[in-house]
Structures are given as C-alpha cells and as structure tokens.
Amino acid sequence: MDAMENLLTRRSVRAYKPDMIPDEVLSKILEAGTYAATGMGRQSPIILAVTDKSTRDKLSKMNAAVMGSDSDPFYGAPVVLVVLADKSVGTYLYDGSLVMGNLMNAAHALGVSSCWIHRAKEEFESAEGKALLSSLGITGEYEGIGHCILGYAANGEPAPRPRKDGYVHWVK
C-alpha cells in the first residue's frame, strides 16, 4: 500500500473477530514499532506483545477497572500490544506515542485493524501491573503509554470523519 494512502485511510476499529493474527504478520508490525523515531535515538520504549488469551483477559479486566466498567475495553481484539517507556528518558512519552503510531500504521498496511486504548499508565502504576511486569522479567521505571489492540474488523472499518476547519495554519 502507498504510504500516503495508508496514512489517510487508517481508522480505529472497535469490534473484532476472534481470529488470531499470524505470527509472521505480527512480527512485521512489531518490527515497525521498533523503528519509530525516538529522542536522540535512545529507544526508551518497550513493547509487550500479548497473544496469550489469559494474559490478554487479565489486562482487559485491569483496564476496565481503571475505567470503572466491567466490559471489555479491547473490543474483543485477540492481540494487545502494550507500549511502555522508560521514565528516566526525557522524551519517553513522545517516543512511546510514536511507537504506537508506527504499530497502528504498519497494522493497517498489512490488513490488520487497530485502535489505541488508553489507561496503560494507571494499569502499570498499580501493584498488579508492576507484579505482572516483574513476573515477565521486565524491570525498571516504565510508564504505560498505551495499548495497541489488533485483530480483524468484525464490521469493516468506519468511514473517516471530515477534517475540522482550521486544522492547519500555514505560515508562508
């Protein structure tokens, strides 16, 4: 897919089929995430790639609790990529946000739908979130940036909303 077409046609999807993404496709999406620009090339983010259903469901419950809900905030998506970033790096929040963008755009280019789900910060500041990271051998001062949920759209992708007036202020 042409890069501009990809950027202009990607949409957030909020209903997924249960079908798992093949490992070779997921590996390409993850690789794209690792090539996101980072401040001074420090690569402060890490990506937690979750395809294990029980871990995915645990993250869903943790996220829903932050939201004060008992519904699935991941909309049935079978894959959750959690982007965390090292808080000791001054650009960590921006670095992690760029990783999220790369993941979503790469997914779209490969025919996979995505959506950015918030509340990762609160999840991984909790004792349960810290314990989960520790159990996976992840140590350090990481802040949750976001969840990139991935899967195949159950109902197609939504149409784009019109762009707002005044979005761009061009100074020539």
C-alpha positions in Angstrom: 0.0 0.0 0.0 1.2 3.5 -0.8 2.4 5.3 2.4 0.1 8.3 1.9 -2.9 6.2 1.2 -2.1 4.1 4.3 -1.9 7.2 6.5 -5.1 8.7 5.0 -7.2 5.5 5.3 -6.3 4.0 8.7 -9.2 4.1 11.2 -9.7 3.0 14.7 -11.8 -0.2 14.9 -14.0 -1.1 17.9 -15.3 -4.5 17.0 -13.1 -7.5 16.2 -13.4 -11.1 15.0 -11.7 -13.7 17.4 -9.3 -14.7 14.6 -5.6 -14.6 15.6 -3.1 -12.7 13.6 -0.4 -15.0 12.1 2.9 -14.7 13.9 4.7 -13.6 10.7 2.3 -10.7 10.2 2.5 -9.7 13.9 6.3 -9.8 13.7 6.3 -7.3 10.9 4.0 -5.0 12.9 6.3 -5.3 15.9 9.4 -4.6 13.8 7.8 -1.4 12.5 7.2 -0.3 16.1 10.9 -0.8 16.9 11.8 1.6 14.1 9.8 4.6 15.4 11.7 7.8 15.9 12.9 8.3 19.5 14.6 11.3 21.1 18.3 11.1 20.4 17.9 7.5 19.3 17.6 6.4 22.9 14.8 3.9 22.2 13.1 4.4 25.6 10.0 2.3 24.8 9.5 -1.4 25.1 6.6 -3.4 23.6 4.8 -6.1 25.5 3.2 -8.3 22.8 0.3 -10.3 24.3 -1.3 -13.1 22.3 -1.9 -15.4 25.3 -5.7 -15.2 26.0 -5.5 -15.4 29.8 -3.0 -12.5 30.0 -5.0 -10.5 27.4 -8.1 -11.1 29.5 -6.2 -10.1 32.7 -5.1 -6.8 31.0 -8.7 -6.2 29.9 -10.0 -6.6 33.4 -7.3 -4.3 34.8 -8.1 -1.7 32.2 -11.8 -1.9 32.7 -11.3 -1.5 36.5 -9.5 1.8 35.9 -12.4 2.9 33.7 -14.9 1.7 36.3 -16.5 -0.8 34.0 -16.8 -4.5 33.6 -17.0 -4.5 29.7 -14.1 -5.4 27.5 -12.2 -2.2 26.7 -10.3 -4.1 24.0 -13.5 -4.8 21.9 -12.7 -8.5 21.5 -9.4 -7.9 19.8 -7.2 -11.1 20.2 -3.9 -9.2 20.3 -2.8 -6.5 22.7 0.5 -4.7 22.3 1.3 -2.7 25.4 3.8 0.2 24.8 5.7 1.2 27.9 8.6 3.7 28.1 11.5 4.3 30.4 10.5 7.4 32.5 14.2 8.3 33.0 14.4 9.4 29.4 13.0 13.0 29.0 11.3 12.1 25.7 9.7 8.9 26.9 6.1 9.9 26.4 6.7 11.2 22.8 8.9 8.2 22.0 6.1 5.8 23.1 3.5 7.7 21.2 5.5 7.4 18.0 5.8 3.7 18.6 2.0 3.5 18.9 1.6 5.4 15.6 4.0 3.1 13.8 2.3 0.0 15.2 -1.2 1.2 14.0 0.0 2.3 10.6 2.0 -0.9 10.0 -1.0 -3.0 11.0 -3.2 -1.1 8.5 -0.7 -1.6 5.7 -0.8 -5.4 6.4 -4.6 -5.6 6.5 -4.9 -5.7 10.3 -7.2 -3.3 12.2 -6.2 -1.5 15.3 -7.2 1.0 18.0 -5.2 2.9 20.7 -6.7 2.1 24.1 -5.7 4.4 27.0 -5.3 3.7 30.7 -2.0 1.8 30.4 -0.3 4.4 32.7 -2.8 3.7 35.5 -2.6 -0.1 34.9 1.1 -0.3 35.2 1.3 2.1 38.2 -0.8 -0.4 40.1 0.7 -3.1 42.3 -1.0 -5.7 40.0 0.6 -4.1 36.9 4.0 -3.9 38.5 3.8 -7.5 39.6 2.8 -8.6 36.0 5.9 -6.8 34.6 8.1 -8.3 37.3 6.7 -11.8 36.5 7.8 -11.3 32.9 11.3 -10.2 33.9 10.6 -6.5 33.0 12.3 -4.2 35.5 12.9 -0.5 35.6 10.8 2.6 35.8 8.4 2.1 32.9 5.2 4.1 32.3 2.4 2.6 30.3 1.9 4.7 27.2 -1.0 2.8 25.5 -2.4 -0.4 24.3 -2.5 -1.1 20.6 -5.2 -3.6 20.1 -5.0 -5.6 16.9 -7.2 -8.0 15.0 -9.6 -8.3 12.0 -12.5 -5.9 11.9 -15.9 -7.6 12.6 -17.8 -5.0 10.7 -15.3 -3.3 8.4 -13.6 -0.1 9.1 -15.5 3.1 9.8 -15.6 6.0 7.3 -13.4 9.0 8.1 -14.9 12.0 9.7 -14.4 15.3 7.9 -11.3 17.2 8.9 -12.1 20.2 11.1 -11.8 23.8 9.7 -8.6 25.5 10.8 -6.7 22.2 11.4 -3.6 23.6 9.6 -2.3 27.2 10.0 0.2 27.6 7.2 2.7 30.4 7.5 4.5 31.2 4.2 
